[in-house]
Amino acid sequence: MLENLDPSKKLKRKEWDERREPLYRRLKALQTAASRAGMPVIVLFEGWDVAGKGPCIAALTQALDPRGFKVWPIRPAQTHELDYPWLWRFWLKLPPRGEIAILDRSWYRRPLVERIEGPLSEDECRLALRDIVDLERTLADDDYVLVKIWLHIGQDEQRRRLRLRAKRDPGTRQARSLDQNRRYEEYLLAAEETLARTKSGWAPWTVVEATDPFYAWWEVCETVAAAMADGLHARGVDLEILGEQSSGAPRDAFADEMDVPALQS
């Protein structure tokens, strides 16, 4: 499935520059509307090492009011977190009503990384996938908008980026990434199974071909905007009025609610 993606999808820098401003206005207006509607949004990023998760998150957050979102980098569970059910630490990162949580990796670390690198067994992996589906259904039933993005690059492109990173910063620790590249087929099978078993109508996956960064940034921002618009539509928000607001200077919902000056655009 993933290997059938088209790596030739590209967007020239000039095209990205032309599309960025109206897209950013739209995202800001959607964030404002989500805040007023009390709609919580979770955007989680998964994908290959060096696929560009950080730059994609940076491209997305440039459009958003920083008072209305939080980025969570997800690392291996700490010792004290192992004393709780494995999903406990993610519940602590859920956004309040009207705000956005952006996860740089997520609960999918368990079936995608721990399954291959250990110590997760196949039975434990199946249970983890079941737990994930249950969690996402619970969030959807509680009116969360869940956007799941997989950034995909091929094995050769990943190897090229790893070599480039080693030249630019020889001190970078990338043993794990190199191991992932060597075992690419093994990780690929795990990724395809995970995506297939956790896609649903309430929490679908969007696979983004990330070979070209400008195309990836545009696709990520469009995906998030579309998901937020669908969520607002389901709540009865008039999207035509929203479109009119996004065509000019975006209103600052956070300034209105907190009685502070609006951010300068």
N, C-alpha and C positions, 0 to 999 in steps of 0.2 A: 504493500500500500504506500508506504512512505517513499520507497525508492522509485515509485512511478511519478513522483512530482517533477515538475519542469524547472530545472535550475536556471534556465535562460530568462526567466521572468526578471525584468529589470525596469528601473525608473531612473532617468537621467537626473542629475542634480538640479538642473533648471526646472524640470517637471515637478520635482519635489518642492522646490522653492515656490512654484506657482500654486501648488495645491495646499501648501502648508497653512497659509494664513486663513483661508475660509474654513479649512478643516479644524484649525485651532479655535476659531470663533464658535464653530458648532459644538465642539467638545466643552468649551467653557459655558455655553448656554445650557447644554445638557446637564452639566454639573450643577449649575444654578437651579435648574428645574428639579433635579434629583434631591437637592438640599431642601427645597421648599415642599416637595412631596414626601419627604422622609423616606426616600428609597435608598437602602444600603446596597453597595456594589462591591463585589470581589473580583479582581482581575488577577489571575495566576498565570505565571510564565514557567513553562517547562521546555525542554529541548536539549540538544547536544551541548557539551562544553564548547566554549568559544563560538556559539551560534549567534551571539549578539544580544543576550537578554538584557544586559546593563544598558547598552545604547538604545534599545527599543523602549525600555522603561524611561530613560531620559527624554526620548522624543515624545512620549506620551505625557509625561508630567510637566513638560514645558507649557502645555496647553491648560493646565489645571491650577486652580487656586490652592496654594500649599496648606491653607487652613482647613481644607476639606478632604485631604487624603493622607495616608501614611504608607510608606514602603517598608516591607518586612523582608529582610534577607533571611532565608531559611537555611540553617546549618544543622549538622547532626545534633540529636538530642543530648542535652547536658545530663550529668549524672543524676541530679535531683529530679529531672523530668522523667527518668526511667521508672520512678516509683508510682507513676500515674498511668492510666490508660493512654495508649500511644497518641491518640488524637487530642488529648487534653491541651497540649501546648498550642494547638492551632485554634481552639476555641477562644483563647486569650487574645488572639489577633483579629477577631471578627470586628468589622467596623460598626460604629453606632448608626442609628437610622439617619439617612441623609448624607452619609460619608462614604469614602472609597478606601478600600484596603487593596494594596498591590503587593503580591507575593512573588519575590524573586526565588523561584522554586517553591515547593508546597508539600502537602501531604503525599504527593506522588513520589517523593524521594524514597519512600519505603518500598513500593513495588518496582521502582526503576533502578535504584542504586543498591539498597541493602539486600535486595534479592540476588544480585549478581556478586557483589563484593562481600556478602555475608553480613550478619549471621542469619538472615531470613531464610527459612526453609520454603519449599513449594507450598506446603499446606498453610503456613503462616502468610505467604503471599496471597493466596486465595482468600483467606480471611480478611487481609488488609484491603483487598479490592472490594470485598463485600462491605466492609466498614466505610470505605470511601463513598460508595454508591448511596449507602444509608445516610451518611452525613450530608451529601449534596442534595438528596431529596428533602431532608429536614430543612436545610437552608432555603431551598426553593419554596417549600410549603410555608415558610415564614417570610416570604416576599423578598428574599435576597435575589439580586441579579448576579449570576455567576458566569464569568467570562474565562474560558480555559484556552490558552494559546500554547501551541507546540511550535517551536522554532526549529526548522529542519535544514540541515546541510549534509552533503554527502561526505563519505569517508575521505576522499581526496581533498576536498575543500577544508575539512577539519584539519587534516594533516598540514596543509599549506598555512593555515592560520596559526597553528601551534608552532611551526618553524619560524614564522614571522614574529610571533610574540617572544620566542626565545632569543631572537636577534635583537629586538628592541629592548628587552629587559632580561638579560641573562640570569638574573637572580630570581626570576619568577618560579614558584613551585608549580610544576605541572605534571608531576609523575602520574597522578590519577587520570588526567586528561589524555596523556600518552597511552596509558593502559586502556582507556576507553576506545581510543582510535585503533589500537591493535586488536581489540575484541569487538570491533564495530558490529559485526554480524550478530553476535550474542546480545549486545545491547539493543540492536535493531529489532530482534524478535521480541524481546521484553517490552520495548516501546509499543510495537504494533499490537501486542496482546493487551497491554494496559489501555491503550486508546480505544480498542474495540470493545473491551468489557466495561468501560466507564463512560461511554458516550450515551447520552439520553436526551429526551426532548427538553428536559428542564436544565440540563448542564451539558450542552454539546461542546465538542472540541472544534477549534479552528486551527488547522495546520497551515503555517505560513512558510513558504519557501524563502529562506533567509540568506541565500547566497549573495544577493545584492542588497546592501544595507538600506538604500533609499526606498526600494520596493518594500522591504520588511517594515520600515517605520510607517510608511503609508498604510499598509495592510493592517498593521496592529491598531493604529489610530482609527481606521475605518471600522474595524471589527468592534472595538470598544464603543464607538459612537452608535453603531447600529444596535448593539445589545442594550445600551442605555435608552435609546429611542423606543425600542420594543417594550422595555420595562415600563417606561412612562406612558406609552400608549395603553398598556394593560391596566394602568391606574387611572385612565380617563383624562390624562393631560392633553390639552390641545396642542398638537405638534405644529400646526400651521402658525399659531401665535409664536411658538418657540422659534420657528424658522425666521419670522420677522425680527425677533429679538437678536438672533445670531447674525443677522446681516449687518448690524451696526456694532457699536461698542457694547460688549456684554455687560449685563447688570451684575452687580456684586451682591449676591444673596448673603454672603457671610458678613459683609459690611452692614447690610440692612439689619440683620439679626443681632449683631454684636455691637452695633452703634460705634463703629470705627471707620476711619476714612477708607474709601475704595482703593484697591491696588491700582497703581499706574500700569497701563498696558504698554 
